[in-house]
Amino acid sequence: MWRGVASEGKHMSAWERETARSERRRPARETGGIENLGNSCYIAASLQLLRSMRGFVESVHEVSGDEDGKPLLAALGEFFRSDASELSASGVKREMGRVRDEYGEFDQHDAMEFMTQMLDTIEREMGDDAAHCPSRQNFAWRIEHALSCVSCGERSVMDESMYMLTLQLIIDENESVDALLDRYFIPEKLERKCSCGCLFAISTRQIVSEPKFLLLHLKRFNAVIARGVLRLQKLTASIRLPSKMSLMHAGSAAAEIVVPKSSGDDSDLEHANNASKSSPDTPGVKRHNTRSVAATRPFDLLAVISHHGNTVELGHFVAHIRERKSKAWKTYDDERVTSYVARDELIFNSLQEFERECYVVAYERDDNENLRQGNAQIF
């Protein structure tokens, strides 16, 4: 959100004078903040997260020279190359405004939607050159989604590709992000009419290939109807973020689960869940090893976008980035950059607040380290 401060003088309101005094009391800013262009915190937070990803930045530099054919990539390349103490996202905002008119205006928007729109636009600009596409090189998942009839076992398979995985939160349920991932891949029973006449199928998902950077969207906004009006309700569940985790168990149910004939009650779902956890020799379970070798490697927590406020329209996005060398955290709040700990005071009010406000989480795959047992905590 825009937070411009007027010069102090006799024409200032009491609120403006107090805001100006508060600004003077703030510690000196570190470099690397992004100028607020007017309700552009969603742009700043998204760009700070992408800027922290060395592999993505290098991929953009390699293909961003053709300004005529790749205007967004050219703007991103210019942004990443800037060494100004205060960065400007005006070029990126201008090009995204040509993709969607509303991004060229001054209204608040969702950081997750903006980021995925940017990655999709990069893919379109790259055309048929998928091998060098920065979006696909760094963020693309491939997931095999299978539907198996609970009666005859007929199976259809779809190949899903995405840049960001959306994880559903449960109201007032405090969990870890790896538990949310596990739940995403649990088999579920769906209504689906088969040619044999059965009305139910078991849905399973399996990871075929993993991204270099794991982007997870924590779905904190649920659509609810209050007094006949549809609105978005924010969920304040606290989500623990391990500093290191793997996808070895998420989506590890082998490719084909053969469900015995039944009348379509919930025992079919129980069978599928048990099969997903079973050994390769379990009767009724046929397995195909299509998972990536990278599944044995850990992911390190790299960055978090937090959302403060009760609604997207009136809320505020900030980015928290973990420094590569020191492993210390910095908070990027538009132009203002602060360390997680300053003068023995937490920049976040508490760790609980951080867990309650995290909205987009980014992990980086560690290709130089074998998987360690157990997940370390964030702090």
SELOTOR-414703 format. One record per residue (C-alpha): x, y, z. Coordinates in steps of 0.05 Angstrom, whole numbers, padded with zeros to 5 digits, always signed. Last residue first. Layout:
XYZ/...
//
This chain:
+00286-00411+00269/+00252-00445+00210/+00252-00515+00239/+00296-00571+00215/+00262-00629+00180/+00282-00701+00193/+00331-00748+00157/+00379-00714+00111/+00372-00719+00036/+00436-00716-00003/+00467-00648-00016/+00492-00614-00078/+00426-00608-00116/+00394-00567-00061/+00325-00550-00087/+00303-00480-00069/+00240-00468-00028/+00191-00410-00037/+00129-00396+00005/+00071-00353-00015/+00020-00331+00038/+00055-00329+00106/+00012-00287+00155/-00001-00336+00212/+00068-00366+00213/+00099-00296+00216/+00051-00276+00270/+00069-00337+00311/+00143-00320+00304/+00126-00255+00339/+00115-00181+00326/+00158-00189+00264/+00215-00139+00264/+00238-00172+00329/+00274-00126+00377/+00345-00136+00401/+00367-00072+00367/+00346-00101+00299/+00329-00174+00288/+00296-00195+00223/+00339-00146+00187/+00306-00086+00153/+00293-00063+00082/+00244-00005+00070/+00229+00016-00001/+00170-00034-00008/+00172-00075+00056/+00231-00122+00045/+00245-00161+00109/+00313-00192+00118/+00329-00261+00147/+00397-00287+00168/+00425-00348+00132/+00493-00311+00134/+00515-00332+00065/+00451-00342+00026/+00409-00288+00060/+00338-00311+00075/+00286-00265+00044/+00221-00240+00076/+00175-00205+00027/+00118-00157+00045/+00046-00153+00021/-00006-00106+00050/-00081-00114+00059/-00140-00070+00039/-00158-00102-00028/-00133-00172-00009/-00174-00172+00054/-00162-00180+00129/-00094-00148+00135/-00021-00168+00130/+00000-00216+00074/+00068-00249+00078/+00113-00269+00020/+00165-00319+00041/+00235-00334+00016/+00290-00387+00013/+00271-00449+00052/+00317-00505+00030/+00293-00565-00010/+00323-00633+00000/+00346-00684-00052/+00318-00755-00060/+00262-00730-00106/+00316-00704-00153/+00319-00774-00184/+00251-00757-00214/+00191-00803-00202/+00168-00851-00257/+00175-00916-00218/+00112-00953-00239/+00074-00990-00185/+00016-01040-00187/-00023-01047-00123/-00075-01102-00114/-00030-01144-00069/+00024-01104-00033/+00093-01123-00060/+00116-01051-00072/+00104-01035+00002/+00043-00997+00024/+00031-00923+00040/-00007-00906-00024/-00042-00973-00020/-00070-00956+00049/-00099-00892+00022/-00128-00928-00039/-00160-00982+00005/-00190-00930+00051/-00219-00894-00010/-00251-00959-00034/-00278-00972+00036/-00316-00907+00029/-00372-00940-00010/-00372-00951-00085/-00409-01017-00091/-00344-01055-00098/-00296-01084-00148/-00224-01082-00123/-00183-01018-00133/-00120-01023-00174/-00073-00966-00154/-00028-00946-00211/+00029-00895-00209/+00061-00908-00143/+00039-00867-00083/+00099-00822-00071/+00060-00758-00083/+00091-00726-00022/+00137-00776+00012/+00202-00757-00022/+00182-00685-00031/+00236-00660+00015/+00244-00611+00073/+00293-00560+00101/+00280-00495+00139/+00213-00523+00161/+00156-00473+00155/+00101-00480+00207/+00033-00456+00184/-00010-00417+00233/-00083-00414+00212/-00108-00343+00202/-00158-00357+00146/-00181-00294+00109/-00253-00291+00086/-00267-00269+00014/-00335-00240-00001/-00400-00260-00035/-00459-00218-00012/-00527-00249+00005/-00522-00230+00078/-00454-00264+00082/-00432-00313+00027/-00363-00341+00036/-00304-00349-00012/-00242-00372+00024/-00177-00333+00027/-00114-00362+00060/-00097-00410+00004/-00023-00422+00019/+00011-00416-00049/+00074-00459-00054/+00130-00444-00102/+00185-00497-00103/+00246-00474-00140/+00287-00523-00181/+00221-00556-00201/+00203-00629-00192/+00187-00682-00243/+00136-00739-00245/+00101-00724-00179/+00041-00769-00169/-00033-00752-00160/-00090-00800-00145/-00165-00794-00156/-00209-00854-00140/-00272-00859-00182/-00347-00860-00171/-00411-00864-00212/-00405-00935-00238/-00442-00947-00304/-00389-00989-00338/-00372-00930-00383/-00352-00893-00320/-00388-00835-00287/-00345-00792-00242/-00362-00770-00172/-00296-00765-00134/-00260-00805-00080/-00194-00778-00057/-00122-00804-00057/-00075-00763-00012/-00028-00719-00053/-00052-00651-00028/-00051-00679+00043/+00023-00693+00039/+00036-00622+00015/-00004-00593+00073/+00036-00636+00121/+00100-00608+00089/+00074-00538+00103/+00067-00553+00177/-00002-00550+00210/-00046-00506+00254/-00120-00517+00239/-00163-00457+00257/-00198-00461+00189/-00165-00512+00144/-00115-00489+00092/-00115-00512+00019/-00048-00516-00016/-00040-00483-00084/+00021-00508-00123/+00057-00457-00166/+00088-00464-00235/+00041-00517-00264/+00039-00578-00310/-00012-00633-00305/-00008-00698-00345/-00075-00733-00346/-00086-00808-00337/-00150-00848-00345/-00160-00915-00311/-00214-00968-00316/-00214-01006-00249/-00282-01039-00262/-00318-01016-00199/-00278-00961-00164/-00262-00928-00231/-00191-00901-00230/-00175-00828-00243/-00101-00811-00250/-00064-00744-00245/+00010-00747-00263/+00045-00684-00239/+00098-00644-00276/+00122-00583-00239/+00153-00523-00275/+00188-00470-00233/+00260-00461-00255/+00270-00483-00327/+00197-00474-00345/+00194-00401-00322/+00263-00383-00348/+00246-00412-00418/+00310-00439-00449/+00285-00509-00466/+00215-00484-00480/+00237-00446-00542/+00170-00454-00577/+00145-00385-00555/+00192-00352-00505/+00145-00292-00499/+00088-00339-00481/+00129-00372-00426/+00148-00303-00398/+00075-00284-00397/+00057-00347-00358/+00112-00331-00307/+00086-00259-00300/+00014-00282-00292/+00037-00331-00238/+00070-00274-00201/+00011-00227-00206/-00038-00280-00183/+00005-00296-00122/+00015-00222-00105/-00059-00207-00106/-00078-00137-00129/-00083-00066-00100/-00108-00012-00147/-00063+00039-00180/-00072+00023-00254/-00025-00012-00303/-00038-00079-00270/-00112-00070-00284/-00101-00069-00359/-00075-00140-00362/-00017-00158-00408/-00002-00086-00427/-00003-00068-00353/+00047-00124-00342/+00095-00086-00388/+00087-00021-00351/+00092-00053-00282/+00157-00088-00302/+00186-00022-00327/+00162+00016-00265/+00193-00034-00216/+00244+00015-00190/+00301-00004-00144/+00328+00038-00086/+00403+00033-00075/+00412+00028-00150/+00450-00033-00175/+00401-00049-00231/+00415-00114-00268/+00354-00150-00241/+00308-00093-00262/+00338-00088-00332/+00330-00163-00341/+00258-00160-00316/+00242-00104-00366/+00274-00144-00423/+00236-00207-00402/+00171-00167-00402/+00186-00138-00472/+00206-00204-00505/+00202-00195-00581/+00222-00122-00586/+00268-00122-00525/+00311-00180-00550/+00366-00183-00497/+00327-00218-00442/+00346-00291-00458/+00409-00305-00418/+00395-00252-00365/+00328-00284-00349/+00360-00352-00337/+00412-00320-00291/+00357-00287-00250/+00319-00354-00245/+00380-00391-00221/+00398-00338-00170/+00329-00338-00138/+00327-00278-00089/+00304-00232-00145/+00242-00275-00155/+00221-00263-00082/+00238-00189-00086/+00199-00184-00150/+00136-00214-00119/+00140-00170-00057/+00150-00107-00099/+00092-00122-00146/+00043-00138-00090/+00067-00075-00054/+00044-00034-00114/-00011+00007-00082/+00021+00069-00113/+00089+00064-00146/+00124+00040-00083/+00199+00043-00096/+00234-00024-00085/+00284-00037-00029/+00354-00062-00045/+00396-00020+00002/+00390-00020+00077/+00348+00034+00109/+00372+00073+00169/+00333+00058+00232/+00264+00089+00237/+00256+00150+00283/+00253+00199+00224/+00195+00160+00193/+00157+00161+00259/+00164+00237+00261/+00136+00243+00191/+00077+00197+00209/+00063+00239+00271/+00062+00303+00229/+00018+00271+00176/-00033+00247+00228/-00035+00315+00261/-00049+00346+00193/+00005+00383+00155/-00005+00456+00134/+00044+00482+00187/+00101+00440+00161/+00131+00370+00158/+00143+00345+00088/+00090+00295+00066/+00100+00220+00076/+00080+00171+00021/+00054+00105+00046/+00024+00070-00014/+00000+00000+00000/
//
